[in-house]
Amino acid sequence: MIAGIKFLSTLAAGSQQRLRRLAIRAALVFAAALSAAIGLGFATYALFAAWRLQYGIINASIGLSAIYFILAGILYLCCRRIGLAPRAVPTSALAGGLTGDAETLKAAGANSQGAALALGVELAKQLTPLQLAMLALLSGFVAGRRL
């Protein structure tokens, strides 16, 4: 009986701590979004004022609206891409059957290109899409600097 009460009090304390963390995180996210919106508003007004002096009021308005329409389109496409279910890639399509398991990695050890490809497949499985994009950006930068 006493063990059950201790368990429930521990469970309640853990839930309260998680709820408090969630509330603080939500408040910080809201504050960050509000700050970003205010910053975006001031940046938009500054850009509008600069373009208004250079191109006139109508062309400045058209330019700003074009920027926001393009941004909205990009965000919409990103939203659709996130909402789609990930497509299943057959393991036989990955480097001629290299699945990235331990046996395949050992078998590909003799072939250096096969081993590198198997290691890349294993690494790609562990990274998030954002990390993969950052890795691609970094490798592209390094490759561009070498050329």
Steps between C-alpha positions, in 0.01 A plus 500: 500500500776744599704404191198578281460845657871574454476391138199725439665799669816446294292471185311818585822689575647388167186606317502840668862551407433402137196727489701790645776441243242489222338824617835678519599368158167614352541846653852532360388384155217754507741778607744402224224498237371837618851648491557359151168646380587844638848481345350396168261792517778752560718344229210514255435865580870586462519323166179667387633844598827442313328367189236774512770765469678314222214350294181673611213389717328266252814313390617466861164349596510261206856394586416432864186310410700289253753416773224394738317297233821314414568439870144374548539262205827361636350451845193333348719257305701425815177441691376258234833319494496452877141372490582227248582153624861401439535276202641157551827438320571133440824394663616330181498841330754632747840443343422167347370339814706675770256532786737637762479212748814371672543193278478703182745757634751221573442340161554834326826557687707361212352749257581850622231668291241250617604551861481877464157472341376266773633738765325789327172309494534422871577865576206620292264275695606660828483867394191717488402669172624836632836349592524340156428835334763675711752225417425540129538877527832466682637242256392716207679797651816296557486358147452850359798629693717218364413585139 
